[in-house]
Amino acid sequence: MDCFGQFRDTISKPTKVEGYSIFDHGGILKKGVDNQVYVNSKIFNVKNIDIQLDRDINLYNHNLEESKVLLRSKMLLDLHKSGGNNLKRKLNGTDFFLSRETMCNIGNVYGCSKTTSWAFVLDDVIVIVKEYNKDKDIYKNIELNYFDHYFANIITSKDGLGKLSYNKRVSNLDHYYEVSTTDISMPKKGTFKVGHYCKVDAFEKETDLPVKIETQNVSQSSSRSLTLPKMASIFFKCLLGDIHTVVVGCKKDRSICEVKKYLLNNIMYCELSGDVIHCWQNIYKKFEEIKELFHKHGIKGCIKIQRDMGKNILSLEYFDEIQPEVRKLFTDEFCKTFF
């Protein structure tokens, strides 16, 4: 049995619905695999690697919040249109739709950090969107995003045969995203079909299967390239995406000194099983509460989903009309179409 097998009664394998290539910070969306890239197979044989993660960072346009607004708006508009003006039909009868990152946040995969999300109903699908957290150190957030993107850009190419080049500049946010559906079940309660989307970092040339790319600070006191807290979040996201391979850039300060590849089967720690089960239980229970609250109020309005710093509980607050905070999460075109 693979490392995901023990969870498949509760979290099914994802079914792909659509693939999108995103250009120009989310401003241009195109169906297909134009932006699909492969991990360069030769990177694992290179010695004395020194990838400076902050290289050219001042030349990069960091429009994280704007990019997310454009991406989610264009994606939902396209899914709605291609489903014959019906999002639920396009997503195979899904109950919820959200990013994989937001689903992990609802499951408390990242710990008790402050977060605010909003839920509303579109074509009988409950859409959940997380606010950009302005309370965090914004520069640090931007910096870490650039580091991850730069590292992935350096070790990937269109054919997976590229050589290591330290002069490969990151100029935009051109990514490949996939939309999938997954069944999440709770014994003796039922099943929710969940539509979710996520950036696919890269694929493996030999198998054509998706790969998760991560960076991790290395410590002389530990033989593990991935710490347990980080491994828990990686494993849960890989479980949702059925991703079995992780490529890790071992980081010292702002430099990658080694690149390793792991099969999750070989590094799945038994300590993670309880964490994963607890996370999907959190998600199911919160989805149940959100759905019940909408049904109580006639499937209209919106719900604010909030967690305060250091607290494990997500609070729900219902509003009978779409709030200005929700409109800010989408483009004018989206708001005119649906609100």
Sine and cosine of phi, psi and omega as CSV:
sin_phi,cos_phi,sin_psi,cos_psi,sin_omega,cos_omega
0.00,0.00,0.72,-0.69,0.05,-1.00
-0.96,0.28,0.15,-0.99,-0.13,-0.99
-0.91,0.41,-0.30,0.95,0.02,-1.00
-1.00,0.00,-0.28,0.96,-0.14,-0.99
-0.82,0.57,-0.61,0.79,-0.06,-1.00
-0.93,0.37,-0.23,0.97,-0.03,-1.00
-0.96,-0.30,-0.06,1.00,-0.16,-0.99
-0.94,0.33,-0.26,0.97,0.10,-0.99
-0.96,0.29,-0.33,0.94,-0.04,-1.00
-0.92,-0.40,-0.49,0.87,0.06,-1.00
-0.77,-0.64,0.95,-0.32,-0.08,-1.00
-0.97,0.24,0.26,-0.97,0.13,-0.99
-0.89,0.46,0.60,-0.80,0.00,-1.00
-0.95,0.32,0.54,-0.84,0.11,-0.99
-0.94,-0.34,0.88,-0.48,-0.04,-1.00
-0.93,0.37,0.72,-0.70,0.04,-1.00
-0.96,-0.27,-0.69,0.72,-0.07,-1.00
-0.36,-0.93,0.47,-0.88,0.11,-0.99
-0.86,-0.50,0.66,-0.75,-0.03,-1.00
-0.76,-0.65,0.65,-0.76,0.18,-0.98
-0.97,-0.24,0.78,-0.62,-0.09,-1.00
-0.94,-0.34,0.77,-0.64,-0.02,-1.00
-0.83,-0.55,0.39,-0.92,0.14,-0.99
0.80,0.60,0.86,0.51,0.07,-1.00
0.82,0.57,0.64,0.77,0.05,-1.00
0.99,0.10,-0.06,1.00,-0.05,-1.00
-0.95,0.31,-0.42,0.91,0.00,-1.00
-0.83,-0.56,0.81,-0.59,0.00,-1.00
-0.87,-0.49,0.72,-0.69,-0.03,-1.00
-0.65,-0.76,0.74,-0.67,0.05,-1.00
-0.93,0.36,0.57,-0.82,0.05,-1.00
0.89,-0.45,-0.09,-1.00,-0.18,-0.98
-0.93,-0.37,0.47,0.88,-0.02,-1.00
-0.81,0.59,-0.61,0.79,-0.05,-1.00
-1.00,-0.08,0.13,0.99,0.03,-1.00
-0.93,0.36,0.75,-0.66,-0.01,-1.00
-0.79,-0.61,0.26,-0.97,-0.01,-1.00
-0.86,-0.51,0.52,-0.85,0.09,-1.00
-0.94,0.34,0.76,-0.65,0.03,-1.00
-0.92,0.39,0.90,-0.44,-0.10,-0.99
-0.89,0.45,-0.45,0.90,-0.05,-1.00
-0.97,0.25,-0.24,0.97,-0.09,-1.00
-0.89,0.46,-0.46,0.89,-0.07,-1.00
-0.98,0.22,-0.18,0.98,0.01,-1.00
-0.98,-0.22,-0.05,1.00,-0.04,-1.00
-0.99,0.17,0.76,-0.65,0.03,-1.00
-0.98,-0.19,0.38,-0.93,0.03,-1.00
0.83,0.55,0.72,0.69,0.05,-1.00
-0.94,0.35,0.64,-0.77,0.06,-1.00
-0.57,-0.82,0.99,0.12,0.00,-1.00
-0.99,-0.10,0.95,-0.30,0.01,-1.00
-0.98,0.19,0.95,-0.32,-0.17,-0.98
-0.94,0.33,-0.35,0.94,-0.01,-1.00
-0.99,-0.12,0.22,0.98,0.00,-1.00
-0.89,0.45,0.74,-0.67,0.04,-1.00
0.87,0.49,0.34,0.94,-0.05,-1.00
-0.89,0.46,-0.49,0.87,0.00,-1.00
-0.96,0.27,-0.23,0.97,0.01,-1.00
-1.00,-0.07,0.03,1.00,-0.13,-0.99
-0.99,-0.14,0.65,-0.76,0.00,-1.00
-1.00,-0.02,0.96,-0.29,-0.13,-0.99
-1.00,-0.10,0.98,0.19,0.02,-1.00
-0.96,-0.28,0.89,0.46,-0.10,-0.99
-0.89,0.46,-0.77,0.64,-0.07,-1.00
-0.91,0.42,-0.72,0.69,0.01,-1.00
-0.88,0.48,-0.63,0.77,0.00,-1.00
-0.88,0.47,-0.67,0.74,-0.01,-1.00
-0.92,0.39,-0.62,0.79,0.04,-1.00
-0.88,0.48,-0.74,0.67,0.00,-1.00
-0.90,0.44,-0.71,0.70,-0.06,-1.00
-0.87,0.49,-0.81,0.58,-0.08,-1.00
-0.91,0.42,-0.57,0.82,-0.01,-1.00
-0.92,0.40,-0.77,0.64,-0.02,-1.00
-0.91,0.41,-0.61,0.79,-0.01,-1.00
-0.91,0.42,-0.73,0.68,0.00,-1.00
-0.92,0.40,-0.63,0.77,0.05,-1.00
-0.88,0.48,-0.67,0.74,-0.01,-1.00
-0.94,0.35,-0.68,0.74,0.01,-1.00
-0.89,0.46,-0.65,0.76,0.04,-1.00
-0.89,0.47,-0.73,0.68,-0.03,-1.00
-0.92,0.39,-0.71,0.70,-0.05,-1.00
-0.95,0.31,-0.21,0.98,0.10,-1.00
-1.00,-0.06,0.32,0.95,-0.04,-1.00
0.94,0.33,0.69,0.73,-0.07,-1.00
0.86,0.52,0.62,0.79,0.03,-1.00
-0.52,-0.85,0.95,-0.31,-0.05,-1.00
-0.90,0.43,-0.64,0.77,-0.05,-1.00
-0.90,0.44,-0.63,0.78,0.03,-1.00
-0.90,0.43,-0.69,0.72,0.00,-1.00
-0.90,0.45,-0.59,0.81,-0.06,-1.00
-1.00,-0.08,0.42,0.91,0.12,-0.99
0.84,0.55,0.64,0.77,0.08,-1.00
0.98,0.18,0.42,0.91,-0.05,-1.00
-0.91,0.42,0.50,-0.87,0.03,-1.00
-1.00,0.00,-0.57,0.82,-0.05,-1.00
-0.74,-0.67,0.41,-0.91,0.12,-0.99
-0.61,-0.79,0.77,-0.64,-0.02,-1.00
-0.26,-0.97,0.17,-0.99,0.08,-1.00
-0.97,0.25,0.42,-0.91,0.04,-1.00
-0.89,0.45,-0.54,0.84,0.03,-1.00
-0.90,0.44,-0.69,0.72,0.01,-1.00
-0.92,0.39,-0.60,0.80,0.04,-1.00
-0.89,0.45,-0.66,0.75,0.05,-1.00
-0.89,0.46,-0.60,0.80,0.01,-1.00
-0.91,0.42,-0.67,0.74,0.04,-1.00
-0.90,0.43,-0.57,0.82,0.03,-1.00
-0.98,0.21,-0.01,1.00,0.00,-1.00
0.89,0.46,0.56,0.83,0.01,-1.00
-0.91,0.41,-0.54,0.84,-0.09,-1.00
-1.00,-0.06,0.09,1.00,-0.04,-1.00
1.00,-0.04,-0.12,-0.99,-0.17,-0.99
-1.00,0.01,0.89,0.46,0.04,-1.00
-1.00,-0.05,0.41,-0.91,-0.01,-1.00
-0.93,0.36,0.73,-0.69,-0.03,-1.00
-0.41,-0.91,0.53,-0.85,0.07,-1.00
-0.72,-0.69,0.78,-0.62,0.07,-1.00
-0.78,-0.63,0.28,-0.96,0.02,-1.00
-0.77,-0.64,0.63,-0.78,0.03,-1.00
-0.85,-0.52,0.64,-0.77,0.11,-0.99
-0.52,-0.85,0.23,-0.97,-0.09,-1.00
-0.96,-0.28,0.78,-0.63,0.04,-1.00
-0.74,-0.67,0.89,-0.45,-0.02,-1.00
0.81,0.59,0.66,0.75,0.02,-1.00
0.92,0.39,0.30,0.95,0.11,-0.99
-0.93,-0.38,0.76,-0.65,0.05,-1.00
-0.99,0.10,0.93,-0.37,-0.01,-1.00
-1.00,-0.09,0.76,-0.65,0.00,-1.00
-0.86,-0.51,0.78,-0.63,-0.03,-1.00
-0.76,-0.65,0.72,-0.70,0.00,-1.00
-1.00,-0.05,0.69,-0.72,0.08,-1.00
-0.93,0.37,0.51,-0.86,0.16,-0.99
-0.94,0.34,0.80,-0.60,-0.11,-0.99
-0.99,0.15,0.99,-0.13,-0.02,-1.00
-0.98,0.22,-0.21,0.98,0.00,-1.00
-0.97,0.23,-0.31,0.95,0.03,-1.00
-0.97,0.25,0.23,-0.97,0.10,-0.99
-0.93,0.38,0.98,-0.20,-0.14,-0.99
-0.87,0.49,-0.67,0.74,-0.02,-1.00
-0.90,0.44,-0.65,0.76,0.01,-1.00
-0.89,0.46,-0.65,0.76,0.03,-1.00
-0.88,0.48,-0.73,0.68,0.01,-1.00
-0.89,0.45,-0.67,0.74,-0.03,-1.00
-0.89,0.46,-0.74,0.67,-0.01,-1.00
-0.90,0.43,-0.60,0.80,0.05,-1.00
-0.89,0.47,-0.68,0.73,0.02,-1.00
-0.90,0.43,-0.69,0.72,0.00,-1.00
-0.83,0.55,-0.74,0.67,-0.02,-1.00
-0.90,0.44,-0.68,0.73,-0.02,-1.00
-0.92,0.39,-0.65,0.76,0.00,-1.00
-0.90,0.43,-0.71,0.71,0.01,-1.00
-0.87,0.50,-0.74,0.68,0.01,-1.00
-0.88,0.48,-0.61,0.80,-0.01,-1.00
-0.92,0.40,-0.61,0.79,-0.03,-1.00
-0.93,0.36,-0.62,0.79,-0.14,-0.99
-0.99,-0.14,0.14,0.99,0.00,-1.00
-0.82,-0.57,0.29,-0.96,0.07,-1.00
-0.36,-0.93,0.13,-0.99,-0.03,-1.00
-0.91,0.41,-0.53,0.85,-0.06,-1.00
-0.94,-0.34,-0.10,0.99,0.00,-1.00
0.97,0.26,0.20,0.98,-0.04,-1.00
-0.91,-0.42,0.10,0.99,-0.07,-1.00
-0.92,0.38,0.41,-0.91,0.05,-1.00
-1.00,-0.09,0.34,-0.94,0.01,-1.00
-0.92,0.40,0.85,-0.52,0.01,-1.00
-0.76,-0.65,0.87,-0.50,-0.01,-1.00
-0.99,0.16,-0.05,1.00,-0.04,-1.00
-0.98,-0.19,0.17,0.99,-0.03,-1.00
-0.99,0.16,0.96,-0.28,-0.12,-0.99
-1.00,0.07,0.61,-0.79,0.14,-0.99
-1.00,0.01,0.90,-0.43,-0.08,-1.00
-0.93,-0.37,-0.26,0.97,-0.05,-1.00
-0.35,-0.94,-0.14,-0.99,0.01,-1.00
-0.93,-0.36,0.87,0.50,0.02,-1.00
-1.00,0.06,0.95,-0.32,-0.08,-1.00
-0.77,-0.64,0.21,-0.98,0.11,-0.99
-0.91,-0.42,0.80,-0.60,0.00,-1.00
-0.89,-0.46,0.51,-0.86,0.12,-0.99
-0.82,-0.57,0.63,-0.78,0.11,-0.99
-0.96,-0.27,0.78,-0.63,-0.04,-1.00
-0.69,-0.72,0.23,-0.97,0.14,-0.99
-0.85,-0.53,0.56,-0.83,-0.01,-1.00
-0.64,-0.77,0.63,-0.78,0.09,-1.00
-1.00,-0.02,0.80,-0.60,0.06,-1.00
-0.91,-0.41,0.86,-0.51,-0.13,-0.99
-0.88,-0.48,0.43,-0.90,0.10,-0.99
-0.77,-0.64,0.83,-0.56,-0.01,-1.00
-0.79,0.61,0.72,-0.70,0.05,-1.00
0.93,0.37,0.12,0.99,0.01,-1.00
-0.88,-0.47,-0.81,0.58,-0.02,-1.00
0.51,-0.86,-0.29,-0.96,-0.09,-1.00
-0.69,-0.73,0.67,-0.74,0.18,-0.98
-0.95,-0.32,0.71,-0.71,0.16,-0.99
-1.00,-0.05,0.83,-0.56,-0.11,-0.99
-0.89,-0.46,0.82,-0.58,0.14,-0.99
-1.00,-0.02,0.74,-0.68,-0.02,-1.00
-0.59,-0.81,0.47,-0.88,0.02,-1.00
-0.79,-0.62,0.45,-0.90,-0.05,-1.00
-0.33,-0.94,0.52,-0.85,0.14,-0.99
-0.94,0.34,0.75,-0.66,0.09,-1.00
-1.00,-0.09,0.91,-0.41,-0.11,-0.99
-0.86,0.51,-0.74,0.67,-0.04,-1.00
-0.14,-0.99,0.08,-1.00,0.08,-1.00
-0.84,-0.54,0.33,-0.94,0.07,-1.00
-1.00,-0.08,0.78,-0.63,-0.10,-0.99
-0.88,0.47,-0.66,0.75,-0.09,-1.00
-0.93,0.37,-0.56,0.83,-0.09,-1.00
-0.93,-0.37,-0.29,0.96,-0.09,-1.00
0.88,0.47,0.43,0.90,0.01,-1.00
-0.97,-0.22,0.47,-0.88,-0.04,-1.00
-0.92,0.40,0.48,-0.88,-0.02,-1.00
-0.78,-0.62,0.63,-0.78,0.10,-0.99
-0.99,-0.11,0.78,-0.63,0.01,-1.00
-0.94,-0.33,0.78,-0.62,-0.05,-1.00
-0.69,-0.73,0.35,-0.94,0.21,-0.98
-0.88,-0.47,0.49,-0.87,-0.04,-1.00
-0.51,-0.86,0.77,-0.64,0.11,-0.99
-0.89,0.46,0.71,-0.70,-0.02,-1.00
-0.99,-0.15,0.53,-0.85,-0.02,-1.00
-0.79,-0.62,0.67,-0.74,0.03,-1.00
-0.93,0.36,-0.34,0.94,-0.05,-1.00
-1.00,0.06,-0.08,1.00,-0.04,-1.00
-0.74,-0.67,0.64,-0.77,0.04,-1.00
-1.00,0.04,-0.13,0.99,-0.02,-1.00
-1.00,0.05,0.77,-0.64,0.07,-1.00
-0.97,0.24,-0.41,0.91,0.03,-1.00
-0.87,-0.49,0.80,-0.60,0.03,-1.00
-0.97,0.25,0.34,-0.94,-0.03,-1.00
-0.86,0.51,-0.72,0.69,0.02,-1.00
-0.86,0.51,-0.68,0.73,0.01,-1.00
-0.93,0.36,-0.62,0.78,-0.01,-1.00
-0.89,0.46,-0.58,0.81,0.00,-1.00
-0.89,0.46,-0.71,0.70,-0.01,-1.00
-0.93,0.36,-0.64,0.77,0.04,-1.00
-0.89,0.46,-0.72,0.70,-0.04,-1.00
-0.88,0.47,-0.67,0.74,-0.04,-1.00
-0.91,0.42,-0.67,0.74,0.03,-1.00
-0.92,0.40,-0.62,0.79,0.04,-1.00
-0.92,0.38,-0.58,0.81,0.05,-1.00
-0.88,0.47,-0.71,0.71,0.02,-1.00
-0.91,0.42,-0.57,0.82,-0.04,-1.00
-0.99,-0.14,0.01,1.00,-0.06,-1.00
0.81,0.59,0.74,0.67,0.02,-1.00
-0.98,-0.22,0.82,-0.57,-0.12,-0.99
-0.96,-0.29,-0.14,0.99,-0.07,-1.00
-0.83,-0.55,0.71,-0.71,0.03,-1.00
-0.84,-0.54,0.77,-0.64,0.09,-1.00
-0.96,-0.27,0.81,-0.58,-0.11,-0.99
-0.88,-0.47,0.79,-0.62,0.15,-0.99
-1.00,-0.06,0.91,-0.42,-0.02,-1.00
-0.98,0.21,0.87,-0.50,-0.22,-0.98
-0.93,-0.38,0.74,-0.68,0.17,-0.99
-0.85,-0.53,0.89,-0.45,-0.11,-0.99
0.85,0.53,-0.91,-0.41,-0.02,-1.00
-0.90,-0.43,0.51,0.86,-0.07,-1.00
-0.72,-0.70,0.68,-0.73,0.12,-0.99
-1.00,0.03,0.84,-0.55,-0.05,-1.00
-0.96,-0.29,-0.22,0.98,-0.01,-1.00
-0.33,-0.94,0.55,-0.83,0.05,-1.00
-0.86,-0.51,0.81,-0.59,-0.03,-1.00
-0.83,-0.55,0.45,-0.89,0.06,-1.00
-0.86,-0.52,0.73,-0.68,-0.01,-1.00
-0.79,-0.61,0.60,-0.80,0.25,-0.97
-1.00,0.00,0.76,-0.65,-0.03,-1.00
-0.85,0.53,-0.51,0.86,0.05,-1.00
-0.83,0.56,-0.54,0.84,-0.10,-1.00
-1.00,0.01,-0.25,0.97,-0.05,-1.00
-0.82,-0.57,0.17,0.98,0.04,-1.00
-0.94,0.35,0.92,-0.38,-0.03,-1.00
-1.00,0.05,0.66,-0.75,-0.03,-1.00
-0.87,0.49,-0.42,0.91,0.00,-1.00
-0.90,0.44,-0.34,0.94,-0.09,-1.00
-0.99,0.17,-0.39,0.92,-0.10,-0.99
-0.83,0.56,-0.74,0.67,0.00,-1.00
-0.90,0.44,-0.62,0.78,0.02,-1.00
-0.89,0.45,-0.70,0.72,-0.02,-1.00
-0.89,0.45,-0.72,0.69,0.01,-1.00
-0.87,0.49,-0.67,0.74,0.00,-1.00
-0.90,0.44,-0.62,0.79,-0.01,-1.00
-0.91,0.42,-0.73,0.68,-0.03,-1.00
-0.94,0.34,-0.47,0.88,0.10,-1.00
-0.91,0.41,-0.66,0.75,0.06,-1.00
-0.86,0.52,-0.71,0.70,-0.03,-1.00
-0.89,0.45,-0.76,0.65,-0.04,-1.00
-0.87,0.50,-0.74,0.68,-0.04,-1.00
-0.89,0.45,-0.65,0.76,-0.01,-1.00
-0.94,0.33,-0.63,0.78,0.09,-1.00
-0.86,0.51,-0.66,0.75,0.00,-1.00
-0.88,0.48,-0.70,0.71,0.00,-1.00
-0.91,0.42,-0.67,0.74,-0.01,-1.00
-0.90,0.43,-0.71,0.70,-0.01,-1.00
-0.90,0.44,-0.67,0.74,0.02,-1.00
-0.89,0.45,-0.63,0.78,-0.01,-1.00
-0.92,0.39,-0.65,0.76,0.05,-1.00
-0.91,0.42,-0.69,0.72,0.01,-1.00
-0.89,0.45,-0.56,0.83,0.02,-1.00
-0.89,0.45,-0.50,0.86,-0.07,-1.00
-0.94,-0.35,0.36,0.93,0.12,-0.99
0.98,0.21,0.49,0.87,0.07,-1.00
0.81,0.58,0.73,0.69,0.04,-1.00
-0.60,-0.80,0.09,-1.00,-0.01,-1.00
0.97,0.24,-0.46,-0.89,-0.01,-1.00
-0.47,-0.88,0.27,-0.96,-0.02,-1.00
-0.80,-0.60,0.75,-0.66,0.10,-1.00
-1.00,-0.02,0.81,-0.59,-0.02,-1.00
-0.92,-0.39,0.89,-0.45,-0.17,-0.99
-0.69,-0.72,0.62,-0.78,0.14,-0.99
-0.79,-0.62,0.78,-0.63,0.07,-1.00
-0.99,0.10,0.41,-0.91,-0.01,-1.00
-0.82,0.57,0.76,-0.65,0.07,-1.00
0.99,0.11,-0.03,1.00,-0.01,-1.00
-0.95,-0.30,0.61,-0.80,-0.06,-1.00
-1.00,0.02,-0.21,0.98,-0.14,-0.99
-0.99,-0.14,0.72,-0.69,0.13,-0.99
-1.00,-0.05,0.84,-0.55,0.03,-1.00
-1.00,-0.04,0.49,-0.87,0.01,-1.00
-0.87,-0.49,0.71,-0.70,0.06,-1.00
-0.74,-0.68,0.84,-0.55,-0.08,-1.00
-1.00,-0.04,0.62,-0.79,0.11,-0.99
-0.79,-0.61,0.67,-0.75,-0.08,-1.00
-0.99,0.15,-0.10,0.99,0.07,-1.00
-0.73,-0.68,0.41,-0.91,0.07,-1.00
-0.90,0.44,0.82,-0.57,-0.08,-1.00
-0.99,0.10,0.41,-0.91,0.04,-1.00
-0.83,0.57,-0.56,0.83,0.01,-1.00
-0.88,0.47,-0.53,0.85,0.03,-1.00
-0.95,0.31,-0.69,0.73,-0.01,-1.00
-0.87,0.49,-0.56,0.83,0.00,-1.00
-0.92,0.40,-0.30,0.95,-0.03,-1.00
-1.00,0.09,-0.03,1.00,-0.06,-1.00
-0.68,-0.74,0.25,-0.97,0.02,-1.00
-0.97,0.23,0.26,-0.97,0.05,-1.00
-0.87,0.49,-0.63,0.78,0.01,-1.00
-0.87,0.49,-0.69,0.72,0.01,-1.00
-0.90,0.44,-0.73,0.69,-0.04,-1.00
-0.89,0.45,-0.65,0.76,0.02,-1.00
-0.92,0.39,-0.53,0.85,-0.03,-1.00
-0.97,0.25,-0.65,0.76,-0.17,-0.98
-0.91,-0.41,-0.39,0.92,-0.05,-1.00
-0.96,-0.28,0.00,0.00,0.00,0.00
